[in-house]
Amino acid sequence: MPTLLDTDSVPGAAVALIRNGEVVWTEGFGWADVAGKTRVTPETIFNVGSISKTPTAWAIMQLVQQGKIGLDQPVDKYLTRWHVPPSSFDSKQVTVRRLLSHTSGISDHDYHGWDPASPLPPIEDSLAGKTGTGKVQVVYQPGSGHHYSGANYAILELLLEEQSGQPFEDYMRSHIFRPLHMIHSQYGLPSDDKNVMATPYDSLGRPLPLLRYNELAAAGLTTDVHDLALFAAAGLSAGKAGAPGRGVLTPNTVLEMQTAVAGTKWADRDPFGPDPQYGLGYTVRPSQFAGHTGVGHGGSNNGWESLIQIIPETNDGIVIMTNSSNGSAVIASVLCEWRRWAAKSGASTVCPTIEVRIPLLSAYKAGGVSRVISLYRKLRNEEAESYDFSSYELNSMGYQVMRLGDVAGAVEIFKLNVEEFPEEWNVYDSLGEAELKLGDKANAILNYRKSLELNPKNDSGRDVLRSLGVS
């Protein structure tokens, strides 16, 4: 693990293993805070991003079990502080089940987080677009497909508050965390956050501020690896330790949550498993672990990457938490070793791919763009199956380099992307943008024109050309 952390420029990580439905091992690695020389321990607190959604789903299913809400009822019938805005779609089709499974058609939003010293606005302000994240509304036909959005769970947060009569974080503490013995877990920051929380770091190893979220259900869970493993294990059978649900939910409810909802196969790339689908608060990945289906969730906020994965057929599980935007690379490598261990006897194992921008960013820090291009070509030739080489990777890196002020370096990275993906319109658009920023108007025009040739609907590129006085 120390080698992985160093290779991928990840300061720290915590890992837990689950066997036979029980937590059997936890360990911390590396630095919780680099400058303060504080090490990660199993008690170090991390923000776990979208893993926040899974305990939220448990709480909603509690209310379903109690008969307080109906899975297939319109969510709007239970709300008073905010309502689904009118649109060309029928808001009555936005049901609790569809919110849980990301099939509601609700718009997606980027939740930015708040300074801990700032008062948090109520969740209905976020839903109404009063906090700078945009107005939540129906933008797809409800039930027409899987469209992942944290706003689904922001609505469920409001639903839980209105139907329970308690603040969201209080309900979660008393009805989910305490019964599962999760004593170091909360939605929001712990009261002594500076002493117990890891420091988050960006992809270049720079420390980031601790943030809290009023969209708690979507992104605000903070916990340690042992607590998160207890929660993950609660979705499994554990002999004397109990049935799935551990008395908080019934086994049948847990099974329903861990079953893929029809029409939820993801359209976008997923590095952690083949053919991902979504249940009710759980991602469902076939052939995750020695041929068995895995369920769980990933979590990503700025400076944080985490994953929980459980295998109901074998009652195994793993939890991985990191305090870096590069953490997905460590997660992929650890998950690969776990799968190989499970396969035993030399059976073939499909390992997750690693985002190639992560080692490329380390190369950039060490030797600039020339080293980036050299490493990219080497990895492309020698380890093509180990990394994600989609055009997004170089595009994302190019913009990161440009934000650092190295526009000339970004141009070279975007040129490499054009070389690799000559039929994709967006790579020319990005190259044109960087060239224009560098002052190379002639080549910028050529690349914006090429982008429009490949995608006549690229209206933003057309607007740039018009601003330059050309068509």
N, C-alpha and C positions, 0 to 999 in steps of 0.2 A: 504493500500500500504506500509506503513513503516514496518509492520510485514513481508510482503512478501520479501521486500528488505533485511531485517535482516536474515530471514530464509534461503534465497538463496545466501547470501553473495554477494549481488549486491549493489554497492555504491549508484547509482542514476538511475532515470528513468523519462521520460516525456511521457505524454499520451494526445491524442486529440480524440474527438468524432465528428462524422459527422452525422447530421440528415437532411433529405430532401435535400441532396446535398450540405449543407452548414456546415462550421465549427462552432460548437456551444459551444465548451468547450475545453480548454487546461490547463494543469497543470504540474508542475515539482515536483518531490519528491526526497528526499535524497540529496546526495552529488555529485556535479560536480567534486570537488577535495577534498579528505578526509583530507589531511594534511593542506591545506589552508582554510578549513572550508567554502568552497564556495558551496552554495546550487544550485541545479538544478532549473531553471526557464523555462518558455515557450520560452525564447530567448536563452537558452544554445544551443551551436552548438555541434552536434554529427556527426561522420562518420557513414554512413548507409550502407556500404558494397555493396552487390549486388542489393540493391534497386536502385543503380546508373543505372542499366540497363533499368529501365522502362522509365525515362525521355529521355534516349538515343534513345529508340525505338520511342518515340514521334517525336524526331528530324528527324530520318530516314523516318518516315511516312510523315513528312512535305515534304521532298524531293520527295517522291513518289507522293504525291498529286500535286506537282508542275511539275511533268513529267520529273524531272531531273534524276531519276533512276527508274528502273522497279523491282518490287518485285520478279519476277520470272526470272530475268536476272542473268547471272553469275557475281558474285561480281568482278571477276578479270578484266572484261572489263572496269571497272571504276577506276582502281588503276594503279599508275605509280611508287610509292615509294617502293612498295613491291608487290610480287605476290605469289599466292598459290603455294607451291613447287610441282614439279612433283611427282606422286606416282602411285601406281597400280590402283587408282581410278580416275575417270574423274573429273578434277577440274572444268569443266563447269557446273557440277551439284551442285557446292557450290554456291547457289543463296542467294540473300538478304533475302528472306523469310525464308530460312533454317537457316541462321545465326540468325535471330531474334527469331526463335522458337527452337534453339538448336537441329536441325535435320540435320546439315550440315556435320556431321562426323568429325569435327575438333577436334584435340587433346585438352586435359584439362591441365591446368597449375596452379601452386601455385604462386600467385603474392605476393611478400614479402614486398613491400613498401620500401620507401627511406627516409633517414634522410632529414629533411627540408632544411638543409644547403647544401646538395649535388645537383648539377645540374641534372635535369631530362633528360635522353636520349629520343630521339624521339620515337614515338610509333612503327615505323618500326623496330627499333633495338630490341624491345621486341619481335615482331613477328618473327624476324630472329634468335632469340635465343642468342642475344649478351648481354643480361642483366642478365644471370644466371637462367632464368626461363624455358629454353628449347625452341627448335625450333617449331613453330606452323606448323602443317601439317595435312593432311587428313588421319585419321586412321580407319574410318568406312565408309561403303558405304553411300554417301550422300542420305538422304531421307529414310534410312533404320530404323530409330528409334530415340528416344530422348536420347541424350548424352550431358548433361549439361556441358558447358565449358565457362569460362570467356573470352577465346580467341575469341569466336564468336563476342563478343562485342568489343574486342580490334581491330578486323578487321573493324567493323562498325565505330569505332572511326576514323580510317584512312580514310574510305570511306567518312565520313562527312567532314573531313578536305579537302580532295581532291576535292569534288564536290561543297563545299561552298566557298572554297578559304580562309577560316578563321581558326584560331586555334580552336580546339574543344571547349575549355572552353568559348571562346568569343562567338561562335555561340550559345551555350546553354544559356548563360546569356541574349543575345539580342533577341533570337527567342523563348525561352521556359520560362525562369524564369521571365523576365520583363513582358511579356504579362499576366502571371498568378499571378503577384504581389508577387513573391517570392523574397523578398528583402534581405534575409539573407542566400541565397543559392549560392553555387559555386562548381565547380569541382576543387579540390585542397584545400589547407588550407586557411582560411581567413587571411587577412593581420595582424590582431591582435589576432592570434590564442591563445596565452597564456592567454589572458584576457577573451575570449568569448567561448572557446571550453572546453568541459568536458575532464577530464583525463581518459584514458582507463585503465582498471584493468584486470589482468589475473584471472584464476579460483581460485587462492589462495589469491586473494585480493591484489596482488602486482601491483604497478603502472607500466604502460608501456609507452614507448616513443610515441609521436605523429608522425605519418608517412604520407607521401603523395605517390601517385601512378601515374606512367606515363600511366598505363592502367586505365585512368580516367573513361571511359565509363563502365567499368566492376566493379570498386571498389572505385572510388575517390570522390563521392558526399559527401559534408558536408553541413548540414542544421539544422534548428531548427524545433521543432515539429509543430509549426503553419504553417510554409512554406510547410512542407511535407504534412500536412493535406490539405492545399490549392491545392497542386498537386493531391493528392488522390481524393479530391472532384471534381476536373476538369474532372474526368472520369465518373461523374454521372450527371443526370438531376437535376436542382436546381430551377425550376420555374423561377422567375424573374432574378435569378443569371445567368441563361443561360443553354444551351444544353450541353450534353457531348462534350468535346473538347474545350469549352469556346472560340471558334473562332480560336484557335491555330490549331486544327484539326476539321474535320467534324464529326458529330455524326456517320455516317456510317463507317468512318475510325476507330473511337474508338471501335465501335461494333466489327469490324473485329479483332482488337487487343485483345479484351477480349473474343474471341471465341477460344476454344481449337483447335489446329491443329491436324489432324488425326495422330495417331501413337506416341503421346507425353506422354502417361501415364508413370509416373515414375516407374522405376524398384526398386529403393531403398526406404527406409522408410521415411515417411514424418509425423512429429508429429502434424502438424497444421490442418490436414483435410483429409477426406477419398478420395482415388482415385485421387490424384493430376495429372493435365495435364498442358500443357503450350500453351499459345497463342502466340502473337507477343509482347514480353516484359512483359507479365503478366502471373503469375501462375493462373490456373483455378481450383477451388476446389468445387466439388458438395456438397450440403448439409452443407454448412459452417455456415449458419445463419438462424435458424428456418426453415430449409428445402430448403432455397434458395442457389443458387450458389454464391460463393465468388470469387472475383478476386483480385490480389494484388501481393506482392512480399516480400520475406524475405531478410534480409541483415546480413552478418556476416563477420567481420574482427577481427583480434586478439584484444580482449578487447572491442569489440562492437557487439551488437545484436539488430536488429530492425525488425519491421514488419509493412506493410501497408495492409489493407484489406478493400475492398468496396463491397457492395451488389447492383448491378445495378437494381435489381427488386424492391428494397425497398428504394434505395438512402440513405442507411446508410453506415457508415464506421468507422474505428478505426485506429489509428496510435500509435505504442508503440516503444519507443527508450530507450536503456540502454547503460551504459558505462562499461560493464563487459562481460567477456567470459561466465559467468553464466546466462546471461540475458535471455536465452531461457526459463528458468524456470519461471521467472516473466511474460514473454510474454504468456506462456501457461496458467498460472493462470488467468491473466487478460482477455485473450481471452475466457476462460471458463465462467467467470462471465458475459461477454458481451453476449455470446450465451444463457446463462440461462435467462438473462434479456429479450432477444429477443423472447425466446420461450414462456414466460409468462405462465399463467394458468397451470403450472405443467407439461408441455409436456416434454418428455424425451430429454435430451441433451447429445450429444457426446462431451466430453471435450478433448482437446489435452493432450497427455502424456508428462510427465516431464522426462528429462534425469536423470536417477537415480544416475549417477556419481556426480551430483551437490550437493545433500544433503550428499552424501558419502564423498566428499572432505571437506565439513564443519565438518563432524564427524572426519575425519583424522586430521584436524587442531586442533580439541579440544581434541582428545584422542588417536590418532594413529590407527594402523591397527585393533586392537582388537575391537575398537568402530565401525570401518567401517563394519566389518563382522557382528557384532551384529545388526547394523542398517539395513544392507542389508537383513538379514533374517527376521527382523521385518516387513520391508516394503513389502517384497516378500509375507509374510503370510497375512498381514492385508490390504495392499493397492495395490494389484497386477494390478488393472485396471488404477491406476493413474500414473504409472511410466513406462518408457521404460526399460525393463529388458533384452534387447538383449545382446549377448556376447560382442558386441562392447563396451558397457558401462564399464564393468569391465576391458576389455582389455585396453581401453583408459586410465582409471584411473591407472592401473598398470604401464603403461609407464610414466605417470605423476609422480607417486611416485618414480619410478626408476630414473627419471631425477633429482629429489630432493636429490638423493644419498642414499635413503633408499631401497637398493636392497633386503634386507631380507623381508621388508614389501611388496615390489612388488611381491616377490615369493608367499607370502601368499594370495595376491589378485588373482594372476594367478591360484593358486591352487583352490580357490573358483570358478573361472570361469570354470576350468576343471570339478569340481564337478557338476556345473550347466549345462554344455554343453559338455557331454562326447563324443558326436558324431561329434564335430566340430574340424577339423584338426588344425586350427589356434591357438586355445587356448593352445594346447600342444606345438606348435612352440614357442609361447610367453613365456610359462613357462620354456621351455628348454633354451631359451635365457637368462632369468633372473638367472636361476640356474647356467648356465655357468659363468655368470658375478660374481656370488657369490662364485664360485670356486667348486661347486658341480658337477663335471664332470660326475660322474656315473649316477645321476638322469637326468642330461641334455641329455645324450645319450639316455636314455630310452624314454624321452618325444619327442625328435626329431624323433626317430624311430616310435613312435606311430603316430606322425604327418604325416610321410611318408606313414604309413600303411593306414591312412584315405585319404590321398591325394598324390598319387604317383607322381604328377606333381609339388610337392613342391621342386623345384630345389634348392632354397636357403637353405632349411633344409638339403638337400643331400650334398650340398657343405660344410656346417658346419661339418657334420659327417665325410666327407673326410678329412677335416682339422684336425680332432681329431684322424685320423688314423683308423676309423671304417667305416662300411658300413651298 
